[in-house]
Amino acid sequence: MVVTARTSLDAQKLRADFPIFEQEIHGKPLAYLDSAVTSQKPRQVLDAMRDFYETSNANVHRGVYTLSERATEAFEGARQKVADFVNAPDVREVIFTRQATEALNLVAYAWGLNNLGPGDLVVVTELEHHSNFVPWQYMAEKTGAGFRMLHVNEDGELDLSGLDEAARDGNVKVVAANLVSNALGTINPIEKLAAWAHAQGAIMVVDGAQAAPHHPVDVQALGCDFFALSAHKMCGPTGVGALWGRREILEAMEPFNLGGHMISKVRYESTTWGELPHKFEAGTSPIAEAVGLGAAIDYLNEVGIEAIEAHEQELAAVALERLGEIEGVTLYGPPADRRAGIVSFNVEGIHPHDVAQVLDSEGVAIRAGHHCCQPLMTRLAVAATNRASFYLYSVPEEIDRLVEGVQKTRKIFG
Ligand SMILES: Cc1ncc(COP(=O)(O)O)c(C=O)c1O
């Protein structure tokens, strides 16, 4: 059967930017359908990082010599690119972290420890990645606050009717949710959640790790207070992420990590903290990685984030249809027009690891597991799912190979 996806983005041409596709896996062209876990990197990003190390490498904010000034300029330039990418009102509100996980822990620790207590409530969702679930569960336990979970309906979409019920149990202080679910691709109504959170006097924390690579982000339009992202999921390197936070909240917060660079004055008697964003950037930052993130943002902007999203949604629609035609396949999550480029499924009687292994023998890389979403797996009554996820370099032929691989798996496992 011929795949009918016709997307406006020339993914085949973009693939030439990604050296990783020059190899074969088990003698077959690499079909990388696991971009939700980490994306591949274009030459433009690899070159920017190499160029930084070859021409500008020095520590930032420390030296008065030319090289250090050059490094600082590149690093702060990257911060500005992140700020523009998420439409932050002020570049000082962007903090570089190691990844989204550290960004979310920063908020949970630095805000949660001092603002939560008995009688308060933290509300998360059943769709959360452990990165935006476990830190809040832990912080609630530490502070004596309550912990509530907003459930999903049959389509894997949040049931907002549970919000008011949660609010009856205490003072809601935090609502934490992802904008795009990594397990099901569900796009969550953050604007509504943020409005509700603010009506309760709570802050809205958004895990944007899965949204930033694929979906236009405007933190002001979302109405959130914090937004976390990871570079490695958006064509950038591992080792760097970013947290955007509302300035007045960040300014009122205690620091997260302590040490060099984040201080104003250190005396034997006491220490005072530096200004934003430095207060939250203790130690040497991931400088070359931030430069790589800046180059990744340039790359995504050049391709066009709306075009990327439309391309992925078209691929997801075709994948849902084609997989749905295979006997014994269960699909999870909302309809194609309400999800990102992520397709989770199971094949009756066959463990996801077996499906993924057979696909690997065909050169097709997909994810099999709980996707760091165990509460959601419990809700779906499965231990794991298979997950295919698409990006700007994904092509329709890869869906053919995915479908053929699933059919082959069914034959092998009878
Ligand atoms: C929705 C979501 N949140 C958080 C994370 C954690 O990202 P990282 O490991 O880069 O911190 C992931 C990674 O899969 C994710 O998909």
The ligand as an SDF file (V2000), in Angstrom:
LIG
                    3D

 16 16  0  0  0  0  0  0  0  0999 V2000
    7.3910   15.4240   28.5580 C   0  0  0  0  0  0  0  0  0  0  0  0
    8.7910   15.2220   29.0320 C   0  0  0  0  0  0  0  0  0  0  0  0
    9.1990   15.8280   30.1510 N   0  0  0  0  0  0  0  0  0  0  0  0
   10.4400   15.7040   30.6300 C   0  0  0  0  0  0  0  0  0  0  0  0
   11.3470   14.9080   29.9970 C   0  0  0  0  0  0  0  0  0  0  0  0
   12.7150   14.7880   30.5590 C   0  0  0  0  0  0  0  0  0  0  0  0
   13.6380   15.2940   29.6570 O   0  0  0  0  0  0  0  0  0  0  0  0
   15.1770   15.3180   30.0680 P   0  0  0  0  0  0  0  0  0  0  0  0
   15.5570   13.9030   30.3050 O   0  0  0  0  0  0  0  0  0  0  0  0
   15.8480   15.9200   28.8880 O   0  0  0  0  0  0  0  0  0  0  0  0
   15.2730   16.1640   31.2760 O   0  0  0  0  0  0  0  0  0  0  0  0
   10.9790   14.2080   28.8500 C   0  0  0  0  0  0  0  0  0  0  0  0
   11.9090   13.2860   28.1840 C   0  0  0  0  0  0  0  0  0  0  0  0
   11.5150   12.3210   27.5680 O   0  0  0  0  0  0  0  0  0  0  0  0
    9.6710   14.3920   28.3440 C   0  0  0  0  0  0  0  0  0  0  0  0
    9.2750   13.7890   27.2270 O   0  0  0  0  0  0  0  0  0  0  0  0
  1  2  1  0
  2  3  1  0
  2 15  2  0
  3  4  2  0
  4  5  1  0
  5  6  1  0
  5 12  2  0
  6  7  1  0
  7  8  1  0
  8  9  2  0
  8 10  1  0
  8 11  1  0
 12 13  1  0
 12 15  1  0
 13 14  2  0
 15 16  1  0
M  END
$$$$
